Amino acid sequence: MKLKITFAQHLLAILILTAFSGHAQQKLPPAWSAKFKTTINWQRVHSLGYIIVSTNDGLYGVNPNDGKILWENKSFPALSPATFEEVQGTEFVTIAYKANSSSTIPMQAIVEVTNGKTLFDSQKESIGVLSRHVLPSAGKLLVIGMRPKNLVASLFMYDIATGQQVWANDDLFKAEAAGKGILGKLQKMGDELSSLQALTSEPYELDQNSLLLTHPNYVIRINSSNGQVTWKNKIEPSKHAQIHFSPYRKGVVYIGTDIESNTGSGFTTTNSSESGPQKFYYNLYYAYDVNTGAPVWKQPARENDLLNQVIPHEKGLIICPRSSQKPTINLVSYETGETTWGKKGKGIKAEGSVVSYIETKQGILITTAFDNAWNNKAEEYFLNILDPNTGTLKYPKPVKLKGDLIKSELTPKGLLFTTTKEVNILDTNTGSLLWANSIEAGNPFNSDVPRPFPTGDNGTGKMFVYSPKEKSLFEVDKQAGTSRQITTAKIEFEGKEMPSSIDIVTDGIIMMSEQNIMKFGSDGSVKYHKYYAAPREPALMRALLAAQAIRAAYIGSVAGVYSAAFAQASQQSNDPAGKAVGQEFSRGFGELSNAGFAYSANAMKQFNARYKASLSTPTFMMMMTKQEKKGNQLVQINKSNGEIVNAIDIKNDKEPEYEVDQIYNYVYYRTGPNELVCYKLK
């Protein structure tokens, strides 16, 4: 008997199939796979996008576009991941190791990731490495090291491009005895032993051929092209140093140092009831003619506690030490080096250490942090305005913040600030908060650990804030200095999760956590809410969460880290392409920073592509979720509708070896002992 199918039944079947296909998870096919002769131990995504793979027989570089092995370096088989480190802002990685199991001398190699070439290997050079520093202007690598059976540190300079040693200086840190006899010899030995340390700050390149070094015992200017000393000044033995210049005093370098003492006042590290005697710190500031090394002041300026912020001002150097208690802020005269603020030049008390500052018309708006040990509330944050003309604080009672400061910006109505627990605007004229009630995050039920407090900015003067206390979404108008709640129903995420990030898109606001995604219209109406249950094994989440953190850090810090290197590289490059790219970077990254390093022209092009890719907000998010009876999946969620568009099977692998590149949105998954597979999300 034939079965008759009515039009209604046919339509129903189509609707059912359509419904199922709408929820079907498309399995993403691999873009490529790479096989190795021996077992893969680990893989890492370099900031330039290359895949570095460690196997039992060596180190490999893999092209992320097609999986082709670009290079192999058999000098470093079966590396521990703890010995491998990227030199931030460069195309180099370092490998730390010991010559043998009983050796106490640290060895280090530097490998270039675009071709796998070993540029420097301290074992071949017979050098124990104390520290190494990339010099972008000179295109060189400075190594502070020690030769075998030598108790004095030496300097070694290498050409980055060739790996060849340019010069060595074994005499720079040799000490001269202060007196005759056994005491003089002991002092000389002590000075030389203290030289067996890293530098107390990063080298400062004045130009292609001039370098400033701060050592525990010295401040030195050397010629980086030949190692000759331009000038060398002995200082009080120190643990850390800072190098500063002021736009108001050309040709003078200011050196701040941390000094440890068994007597004094100020910041302490231990007390007599703990592991040792009480330690005290003070900081000294030296001023030298940068060309001759001649001291500008008769004696260094001194302030209690540890080095921290230094603010160059037309009236002098404003020094803001760091302490767990309430340090003093002071002004050091450019002419004499004397401290001038407060009674007898002893400074003015601040409500904690200065953690940030912003120049305003009313003065310097400072944020301070105070470790309130008396009430066990950990750090407390305050806002005040420092008047540099009078050396006084504008508000007799500083504005106390709830939570830890995350960010702040000046708006027409005052300082808009976000902490881990509140959002509000400070009226800098009156010292009062603009809103009677802050947008609050609230407190956890059982601890003082702050809850996530996500914000999103649409770039047109509006900021959106989620309040865990109100379980609502707020809109902040930066120009008008107002805020309003735009959702009526309480926002609750499944799995006891809290929203952790907000994206502003053309047609609404997207709020996300690890396993939840929710979309709102600009009027606060809910467009969708999706929840995908997490797997039970926490190891499944580690690589994904690490990739998310790396992307956030990359975007947040890249401008400050790289801009100086690009400006320098563009000026010095003979390659027209490298010059053009460097100039583009310098403009794109805004204000210059001395923390940057140098790229070759080829590597700069690759970094440029990744930088541009990081500027666009992804149209999807990634989650690790579990399937019924099918193991686990890494899924791609479309932000426009919250649906799964692609899935990568992790199956029942409880500790999968995978890496995620959230700049290019590639997933690298080790499917077998010697096979690496790449999935490209679109």
C-alpha positions as MATLAB code, in Angstrom:
seq = 'MKLKITFAQHLLAILILTAFSGHAQQKLPPAWSAKFKTTINWQRVHSLGYIIVSTNDGLYGVNPNDGKILWENKSFPALSPATFEEVQGTEFVTIAYKANSSSTIPMQAIVEVTNGKTLFDSQKESIGVLSRHVLPSAGKLLVIGMRPKNLVASLFMYDIATGQQVWANDDLFKAEAAGKGILGKLQKMGDELSSLQALTSEPYELDQNSLLLTHPNYVIRINSSNGQVTWKNKIEPSKHAQIHFSPYRKGVVYIGTDIESNTGSGFTTTNSSESGPQKFYYNLYYAYDVNTGAPVWKQPARENDLLNQVIPHEKGLIICPRSSQKPTINLVSYETGETTWGKKGKGIKAEGSVVSYIETKQGILITTAFDNAWNNKAEEYFLNILDPNTGTLKYPKPVKLKGDLIKSELTPKGLLFTTTKEVNILDTNTGSLLWANSIEAGNPFNSDVPRPFPTGDNGTGKMFVYSPKEKSLFEVDKQAGTSRQITTAKIEFEGKEMPSSIDIVTDGIIMMSEQNIMKFGSDGSVKYHKYYAAPREPALMRALLAAQAIRAAYIGSVAGVYSAAFAQASQQSNDPAGKAVGQEFSRGFGELSNAGFAYSANAMKQFNARYKASLSTPTFMMMMTKQEKKGNQLVQINKSNGEIVNAIDIKNDKEPEYEVDQIYNYVYYRTGPNELVCYKLK';
ca = [
       0.000    0.000    0.000;
       1.361    3.373   -0.954;
       1.718    5.938    1.759;
       0.205    9.260    0.839;
       2.049   12.347    2.039;
      -0.057   15.456    2.276;
       1.267   18.944    1.555;
       0.966   19.783    5.279;
       3.057   16.734    6.221;
       5.647   17.592    3.588;
       5.862   21.158    4.891;
       6.187   19.912    8.470;
       9.060   17.602    7.462;
      10.848   20.500    5.784;
      10.413   22.665    8.865;
      11.747   19.907   11.124;
      14.783   19.353    8.888;
      15.370   23.089    8.723;
      15.176   23.356   12.499;
      17.684   20.533   12.951;
      20.031   21.936   10.323;
      19.921   25.321   12.055;
      21.366   23.720   15.209;
      23.697   21.349   13.391;
      27.320   21.927   14.169;
      29.435   22.186   11.069;
      32.651   20.252   11.536;
      35.525   22.491   10.527;
      37.975   20.669    8.247;
      41.703   21.096    8.928;
      43.461   23.768    6.869;
      46.708   21.805    6.989;
      48.671   19.277    8.978;
      52.392   18.997    9.640;
      54.134   15.745   10.557;
      57.442   15.437   12.372;
      59.882   12.555   12.556;
      59.906   12.395   16.344;
      57.470   13.125   19.178;
      56.201   16.678   19.612;
      56.798   17.912   23.169;
      55.104   21.313   22.901;
      54.239   24.118   20.478;
      54.031   27.906   20.929;
      52.601   30.788   18.910;
      55.189   33.565   18.546;
      53.910   37.166   18.578;
      54.759   37.392   14.857;
      52.446   34.435   14.182;
      55.062   31.714   13.600;
      54.531   28.325   15.215;
      57.545   27.126   17.179;
      57.489   23.355   17.702;
      59.766   21.442   20.064;
      60.345   17.755   19.302;
      62.708   15.102   20.611;
      65.190   15.872   17.851;
      65.126   19.679   17.678;
      63.298   22.967   17.368;
      61.180   23.807   14.303;
      59.545   26.877   12.799;
      56.249   26.344   10.973;
      54.519   28.665    8.506;
      51.018   29.367    9.915;
      49.573   29.842    6.427;
      50.303   26.430    4.944;
      52.000   24.305    7.622;
      55.294   24.057    5.767;
      58.345   23.640    7.957;
      60.388   26.805    7.443;
      63.441   25.752    9.404;
      64.846   23.248   11.848;
      67.463   23.701   14.537;
      68.870   20.408   15.821;
      70.999   22.102   18.494;
      68.121   22.138   20.973;
      66.332   18.763   21.153;
      63.645   17.927   23.741;
      63.560   21.382   25.294;
      61.689   22.031   28.498;
      59.098   24.779   27.835;
      60.340   26.579   30.966;
      63.693   27.259   29.240;
      62.088   28.900   26.194;
      61.198   32.616   26.292;
      60.234   35.187   23.690;
      62.187   38.448   23.812;
      59.244   40.823   23.863;
      59.005   43.110   20.878;
      61.593   41.256   18.805;
      61.848   38.367   16.377;
      64.074   36.519   18.848;
      63.583   33.803   21.437;
      65.997   32.832   24.195;
      66.830   29.333   25.397;
      68.300   29.029   28.882;
      70.223   25.912   29.828;
      73.164   24.510   31.784;
      76.300   23.091   30.205;
      75.805   19.927   32.316;
      73.731   18.748   35.262;
      76.290   19.869   37.840;
      76.948   23.287   36.319;
      75.923   26.434   38.198;
      76.859   28.832   35.388;
      73.806   29.963   33.387;
      74.042   29.493   29.629;
      71.804   31.109   27.050;
      71.207   30.938   23.320;
      69.283   33.348   21.104;
      67.420   32.077   18.043;
      65.840   34.157   15.266;
      62.306   32.847   14.590;
      62.036   33.748   10.891;
      64.919   31.469    9.866;
      65.877   29.458   12.973;
      69.431   30.736   13.004;
      71.265   30.637   16.337;
      72.590   34.172   16.633;
      74.301   33.658   19.955;
      75.222   30.657   22.096;
      77.027   31.457   25.323;
      78.435   27.932   25.654;
      80.271   28.260   22.333;
      81.466   31.686   23.460;
      82.471   30.292   26.896;
      80.392   32.934   28.642;
      78.029   32.566   31.572;
      75.131   34.973   30.981;
      74.038   37.333   33.761;
      71.738   39.371   31.508;
      71.208   40.188   27.826;
      69.774   43.285   26.178;
      68.671   43.973   22.595;
      69.770   47.411   21.341;
      67.489   48.554   18.503;
      69.338   51.723   17.478;
      72.696   49.979   17.206;
      71.254   46.702   15.882;
      73.293   44.857   18.494;
      72.981   42.491   21.423;
      74.659   43.410   24.713;
      75.547   40.527   27.036;
      76.659   40.973   30.639;
      78.514   37.775   31.418;
      81.407   36.079   33.102;
      84.320   34.155   31.696;
      85.339   30.829   33.326;
      87.244   31.271   36.617;
      86.774   35.036   36.465;
      85.054   36.794   39.381;
      84.455   40.053   37.506;
      81.611   40.600   35.062;
      82.508   41.443   31.453;
      80.619   43.139   28.627;
      80.204   41.492   25.225;
      78.642   43.123   22.175;
      77.289   41.113   19.230;
      75.913   42.103   15.861;
      72.296   40.927   15.699;
      72.281   40.292   11.952;
      75.389   38.077   11.871;
      75.782   36.866   15.451;
      79.451   37.920   15.343;
      81.118   39.414   18.405;
      81.884   43.107   17.829;
      83.885   43.744   20.985;
      84.448   42.646   24.588;
      85.362   44.677   27.658;
      86.795   42.788   30.649;
      87.909   45.853   32.599;
      84.747   47.942   32.863;
      83.575   46.545   36.211;
      86.980   45.999   37.781;
      87.130   47.841   41.090;
      89.953   49.925   42.516;
      90.878   49.375   46.149;
      89.807   52.261   48.400;
      92.761   51.747   50.743;
      95.846   49.664   51.367;
      96.158   46.414   53.239;
      93.643   43.688   53.881;
      90.659   46.072   54.241;
      91.332   47.608   50.842;
      91.616   44.171   49.254;
      88.376   43.011   50.897;
      86.537   46.110   49.684;
      87.876   45.600   46.155;
      86.784   41.949   46.213;
      83.324   42.951   47.483;
      82.889   45.509   44.710;
      83.916   43.008   42.050;
      81.644   40.282   43.428;
      78.746   42.729   43.369;
      79.494   43.252   39.682;
      78.373   39.670   39.065;
      74.788   40.852   38.742;
      72.522   42.022   35.975;
      72.325   45.717   35.225;
      70.015   47.641   37.552;
      67.993   49.051   34.628;
      67.671   48.443   30.906;
      70.459   50.088   28.855;
      69.465   53.478   27.464;
      70.515   54.216   23.882;
      71.289   57.897   23.401;
      71.935   57.248   19.702;
      73.363   54.508   17.442;
      76.788   54.700   19.087;
      76.127   55.848   22.664;
      74.825   53.807   25.541;
      74.045   54.548   29.205;
      74.425   51.692   31.699;
      73.406   51.554   35.354;
      75.340   48.981   37.368;
      75.026   48.353   41.146;
      78.195   50.432   41.649;
      78.415   52.692   38.588;
      76.726   54.856   36.002;
      78.580   54.502   32.714;
      78.400   55.929   29.223;
      80.102   53.796   26.593;
      80.538   53.819   22.843;
      78.404   50.898   21.705;
      80.335   50.525   18.443;
      83.732   49.827   20.057;
      83.168   49.423   23.833;
      85.270   52.417   24.838;
      84.227   54.250   28.005;
      83.121   57.852   27.507;
      82.686   58.415   31.243;
      82.201   56.343   34.388;
      80.929   57.521   37.784;
      80.875   55.497   40.998;
      77.606   55.574   42.974;
      76.421   54.188   46.285;
      75.732   50.441   45.839;
      72.132   50.037   44.677;
      69.604   47.362   43.803;
      67.526   49.094   41.117;
      67.830   52.207   39.004;
      65.838   54.436   36.673;
      67.143   56.688   33.896;
      65.292   59.961   33.340;
      65.581   63.013   31.120;
      63.676   66.272   31.450;
      62.505   68.412   28.519;
      63.214   71.440   30.740;
      66.946   70.688   31.193;
      68.695   69.609   28.014;
      71.962   67.675   28.204;
      71.434   66.323   31.731;
      70.660   62.733   32.704;
      69.005   61.943   36.041;
      69.608   58.562   37.695;
      67.352   57.307   40.493;
      68.563   54.377   42.638;
      67.198   52.151   45.422;
      69.468   51.730   48.454;
      69.009   49.046   51.136;
      70.060   49.772   54.703;
      69.842   48.169   58.155;
      68.954   51.520   59.737;
      66.614   54.354   58.839;
      62.907   54.936   58.324;
      60.376   54.403   55.585;
      59.546   51.237   53.703;
      60.533   47.955   55.385;
      60.806   44.490   53.872;
      61.076   42.356   57.005;
      60.963   42.851   60.745;
      63.180   41.430   63.467;
      60.685   38.702   64.341;
      60.826   37.242   60.834;
      63.678   35.771   58.807;
      66.233   38.472   59.464;
      66.931   42.003   60.664;
      64.643   44.812   59.616;
      65.557   46.364   56.265;
      64.979   49.977   55.263;
      65.088   51.630   51.864;
      65.801   55.090   50.576;
      66.295   56.411   47.070;
      69.047   58.642   45.730;
      68.888   60.816   42.601;
      72.035   61.800   40.705;
      72.377   64.389   37.935;
      75.187   64.238   35.354;
      76.169   66.166   32.262;
      75.300   63.534   29.678;
      78.281   64.443   27.462;
      81.064   64.680   30.050;
      79.679   62.817   33.062;
      80.409   65.797   35.308;
      78.088   65.875   38.366;
      75.552   68.709   38.204;
      74.841   68.621   41.977;
      77.277   68.579   44.884;
      75.499   65.571   46.323;
      72.579   63.393   45.270;
      69.024   64.178   46.319;
      67.577   61.784   48.875;
      64.080   60.603   49.824;
      62.848   57.681   51.926;
      61.265   54.497   50.554;
      61.529   52.895   47.099;
      61.820   54.207   43.544;
      58.543   54.826   41.795;
      57.120   57.641   39.651;
      59.281   60.592   38.587;
      57.462   63.505   36.931;
      59.641   66.018   35.033;
      58.209   69.522   35.556;
      59.414   72.979   34.617;
      60.101   73.723   38.306;
      62.093   70.538   38.929;
      61.834   66.764   39.211;
      58.769   65.658   41.143;
      59.736   62.430   42.906;
      56.987   60.116   44.147;
      58.472   57.152   46.078;
      56.686   53.841   46.643;
      55.792   52.537   50.085;
      53.297   50.237   51.755;
      52.451   53.166   54.012;
      52.257   56.923   53.283;
      55.398   58.224   51.544;
      56.256   61.848   50.838;
      56.197   63.584   47.461;
      58.951   66.111   46.855;
      60.403   68.489   44.273;
      64.117   68.319   43.448;
      65.659   71.574   42.234;
      67.299   71.303   38.802;
      69.992   73.767   39.905;
      71.035   72.419   43.316;
      69.540   68.947   43.720;
      67.908   70.054   46.970;
      64.426   68.896   47.952;
      62.197   71.952   48.305;
      58.628   70.970   49.239;
      57.213   70.761   52.739;
      58.726   71.841   56.027;
      62.518   72.105   55.670;
      62.290   70.375   52.301;
      61.081   67.108   53.796;
      58.221   66.741   51.348;
      54.455   66.514   51.573;
      52.592   63.450   52.791;
      50.470   61.637   50.241;
      47.698   59.156   50.917;
      49.770   56.289   49.530;
      52.110   55.751   46.588;
      51.427   57.479   43.259;
      50.334   54.840   40.734;
      49.266   57.170   37.889;
      48.962   60.847   37.055;
      47.303   63.106   34.480;
      48.135   66.733   33.716;
      45.078   68.990   34.062;
      44.418   72.747   34.110;
      43.947   72.568   37.872;
      47.266   70.749   38.419;
      48.531   67.175   38.303;
      45.731   64.741   39.094;
      47.325   61.835   40.982;
      45.997   58.419   41.930;
      47.593   56.933   45.038;
      47.459   53.449   46.569;
      47.775   52.754   50.291;
      48.172   49.325   51.888;
      45.962   49.732   54.940;
      47.349   47.025   57.210;
      45.307   48.365   60.146;
      41.940   47.260   58.797;
      43.055   44.318   56.594;
      41.459   45.897   53.526;
      44.598   45.565   51.407;
      45.210   48.459   49.024;
      42.970   51.516   49.098;
      42.974   54.062   46.269;
      42.628   57.854   46.434;
      42.407   60.789   44.023;
      43.878   64.238   44.608;
      45.325   67.160   42.647;
      48.936   68.193   43.173;
      49.640   71.897   42.668;
      53.260   72.024   41.386;
      53.429   75.795   41.866;
      52.838   75.652   45.613;
      53.854   72.082   46.416;
      50.496   71.356   48.024;
      47.597   68.964   47.536;
      44.378   70.694   46.469;
      41.907   68.554   48.392;
      42.489   68.460   52.179;
      40.615   65.151   52.182;
      41.397   63.018   49.104;
      38.623   61.254   47.227;
      38.586   57.620   48.290;
      37.857   55.046   45.592;
      36.147   51.713   46.027;
      38.254   48.894   44.643;
      41.416   48.969   42.538;
      41.748   51.522   39.752;
      41.476   49.967   36.273;
      41.416   53.024   33.993;
      40.607   56.719   33.906;
      40.178   59.454   31.296;
      39.491   63.169   31.303;
      36.060   64.168   30.002;
      34.372   67.605   29.730;
      32.732   67.027   33.118;
      35.783   65.679   34.961;
      37.751   62.475   35.438;
      35.785   59.391   34.433;
      37.257   56.480   36.372;
      36.619   52.746   36.503;
      37.716   50.602   39.426;
      37.060   46.949   40.167;
      34.013   48.036   42.169;
      32.648   51.333   40.831;
      32.353   53.809   37.958;
      31.933   57.541   38.579;
      33.168   60.992   37.504;
      35.337   63.229   39.689;
      34.618   66.956   39.421;
      38.216   68.204   39.433;
      37.124   71.735   40.414;
      35.424   70.726   43.655;
      36.953   67.340   44.467;
      33.500   65.769   44.717;
      31.943   62.924   42.756;
      29.535   63.978   40.029;
      27.043   61.195   40.705;
      25.614   60.749   44.177;
      25.501   56.996   43.550;
      28.285   55.257   41.660;
      27.615   52.403   39.271;
      28.732   49.623   41.602;
      30.070   46.129   41.130;
      29.213   45.035   44.662;
      31.191   42.625   46.830;
      31.427   38.847   46.798;
      29.634   37.115   49.624;
      32.678   35.504   51.212;
      35.783   37.501   50.299;
      37.202   40.873   49.273;
      38.250   39.614   45.844;
      36.540   41.942   43.332;
      34.094   40.539   40.854;
      34.524   41.180   37.124;
      33.329   44.661   36.141;
      33.232   44.741   32.334;
      32.904   47.935   30.276;
      32.607   48.589   26.539;
      33.201   51.761   24.531;
      31.676   52.575   21.136;
      34.286   55.246   20.351;
      31.664   57.987   19.965;
      31.401   59.226   23.530;
      29.343   56.415   25.063;
      30.556   53.769   27.510;
      28.488   50.754   28.561;
      28.931   49.238   31.995;
      27.596   46.052   33.560;
      26.877   46.318   37.293;
      26.956   42.953   39.118;
      25.298   44.657   42.096;
      22.281   45.796   40.088;
      22.560   42.969   37.537;
      21.884   45.637   34.941;
      23.509   47.377   31.973;
      24.222   51.117   32.192;
      25.024   53.695   29.512;
      27.476   56.485   30.359;
      27.451   59.660   28.249;
      30.980   61.043   28.516;
      30.139   64.459   27.090;
      27.104   65.092   29.286;
      28.575   63.361   32.330;
      25.411   61.313   32.885;
      24.537   57.664   33.331;
      21.326   55.706   32.896;
      20.200   52.144   33.376;
      19.088   50.713   30.029;
      17.916   47.207   31.060;
      14.872   46.502   33.196;
      14.996   42.741   33.828;
      17.889   41.403   35.901;
      20.732   39.931   33.824;
      21.740   36.479   35.051;
      24.216   34.140   33.374;
      23.930   30.367   33.638;
      26.568   28.178   35.238;
      27.004   30.758   38.042;
      29.153   32.835   35.681;
      29.603   36.586   35.724;
      29.895   38.719   32.559;
      33.571   39.443   31.887;
      33.624   41.468   28.642;
      31.445   43.753   26.520;
      31.596   44.375   22.766;
      29.813   47.312   21.123;
      28.569   46.402   17.636;
      26.569   48.344   15.061;
      23.252   46.846   16.079;
      23.674   46.475   19.821;
      25.743   45.414   22.797;
      27.204   41.915   23.324;
      28.072   40.676   26.790;
      30.155   37.539   27.298;
      31.603   35.175   29.888;
      33.442   31.879   29.418;
      30.315   29.914   28.463;
      27.564   32.577   28.077;
      26.899   35.102   25.323;
      24.060   37.641   25.391;
      23.058   40.419   23.000;
      21.075   43.597   23.731;
      19.632   46.288   21.537;
      20.658   49.899   22.182;
      17.376   50.244   24.112;
      18.343   47.415   26.467;
      16.044   44.794   24.926;
      17.379   41.226   24.912;
      18.087   39.908   21.395;
      19.310   36.483   22.504;
      20.983   34.629   25.377;
      22.966   31.442   24.742;
      24.717   29.154   27.203;
      27.060   26.284   26.270;
      28.016   24.041   29.169;
      31.708   23.795   30.007;
      33.586   20.479   30.132;
      34.362   19.083   33.553;
      38.122   18.921   33.038;
      39.719   22.355   33.728;
      42.806   21.405   31.671;
      40.670   21.684   28.540;
      40.251   25.415   29.136;
      43.828   26.469   29.861;
      45.117   27.134   26.348;
      41.944   28.972   25.312;
      41.947   31.209   28.382;
      45.684   31.870   27.945;
      45.109   32.908   24.310;
      42.352   35.304   25.359;
      44.622   36.882   27.968;
      47.493   37.198   25.475;
      45.272   38.941   22.927;
      44.008   41.381   25.556;
      47.546   42.125   26.729;
      48.777   42.459   23.140;
      46.114   45.017   22.281;
      46.467   46.877   25.571;
      50.242   47.259   25.640;
      51.409   47.120   22.036;
      51.316   50.884   21.438;
      53.574   51.710   24.354;
      55.972   48.846   23.779;
      56.840   49.133   20.122;
      56.525   52.709   18.909;
      60.073   53.865   19.692;
      61.607   50.913   17.885;
      59.555   51.610   14.793;
      60.463   55.297   14.785;
      64.160   54.460   15.167;
      64.045   51.692   12.587;
      62.317   53.874   10.007;
      64.961   56.592   10.425;
      67.905   54.229   10.149;
      66.686   51.685    7.609;
      68.179   51.726    4.118;
      65.374   49.478    2.919;
      62.569   51.667    1.451;
      59.941   49.101    2.449;
      61.289   48.888    5.990;
      61.430   52.690    6.242;
      57.822   53.067    5.074;
      56.534   50.370    7.401;
      58.453   51.816   10.353;
      57.031   55.272    9.714;
      53.528   53.824    9.513;
      54.029   52.035   12.847;
      55.376   55.163   14.503;
      52.277   57.129   13.474;
      49.916   54.308   14.350;
      51.289   53.801   17.833;
      51.085   57.462   18.898;
      53.468   58.714   21.559;
      56.884   57.134   21.551;
      58.142   54.799   24.246;
      61.685   53.791   25.172;
      60.571   50.235   25.875;
      60.444   49.140   22.237;
      62.833   46.853   20.370;
      63.850   46.545   16.746;
      62.453   44.390   13.965;
      63.974   43.686   10.590;
      62.029   45.065    7.617;
      60.617   41.598    6.854;
      59.493   41.003   10.439;
      57.995   44.502   10.667;
      55.756   43.719    7.704;
      54.493   40.627    9.490;
      53.943   42.492   12.713;
      52.085   45.199   10.806;
      49.649   42.590    9.467;
      49.041   41.216   12.957;
      48.661   44.677   14.441;
      46.020   45.573   11.854;
      44.246   42.260   12.477;
      44.144   42.992   16.218;
      42.381   46.316   15.624;
      39.199   44.679   14.333;
      36.779   43.252   16.876;
      36.173   39.559   16.075;
      32.684   38.720   14.816;
      32.746   35.499   16.832;
      33.960   34.103   20.120;
      35.444   30.715   20.961;
      34.313   28.346   23.690;
      35.237   24.884   24.874;
      32.035   22.925   25.424;
      30.933   19.337   25.962;
      28.805   17.187   23.668;
      26.464   14.481   24.821;
      28.295   11.117   24.541;
      30.716   12.623   22.022;
      33.407   14.173   24.144;
      34.323   17.849   23.886;
      34.454   20.503   21.204;
      36.150   23.830   20.643;
      33.342   25.836   19.056;
      33.064   29.093   17.129;
      30.062   31.190   18.212;
      28.617   33.817   15.866;
      28.130   37.004   17.882;
      25.272   38.207   15.685;
      22.956   35.340   16.727;
      24.820   33.322   19.365;
      24.796   30.149   17.259;
      27.612   27.656   16.683;
      28.982   28.043   13.160;
      32.000   25.726   13.371;
      33.250   23.033   15.717;
      36.554   21.248   16.269;
      36.321   17.824   17.907;
      38.580   17.383   20.921;
      36.777   14.087   21.618;
      37.665   12.530   24.977;
      41.160   13.984   25.210;
      41.151   15.220   28.818;
      44.409   17.160   28.509;
      44.580   18.176   24.843;
      47.692   19.860   23.523;
      46.436   22.831   21.555;
      47.352   26.481   21.038;
      45.062   29.300   19.922;
      46.173   32.345   17.949;
      43.420   34.886   18.630;
      44.989   37.492   16.364;
      44.612   35.403   13.192;
      42.015   33.051   14.768;
      43.938   29.856   14.129;
      43.754   26.745   16.299;
      46.711   24.354   16.435;
      45.816   20.900   17.776;
      48.161   17.980   18.272;
      46.135   15.024   17.017;
      48.898   12.461   17.454;
      52.392   12.129   18.953;
      54.075   13.684   15.914;
      51.270   15.469   14.010;
      50.117   19.072   14.350;
      46.844   20.157   12.695;
      45.742   23.736   12.006;
      42.123   24.920   11.863;
      41.350   28.384   10.510;
      38.230   30.067   11.846;
      36.412   32.529    9.596;
];
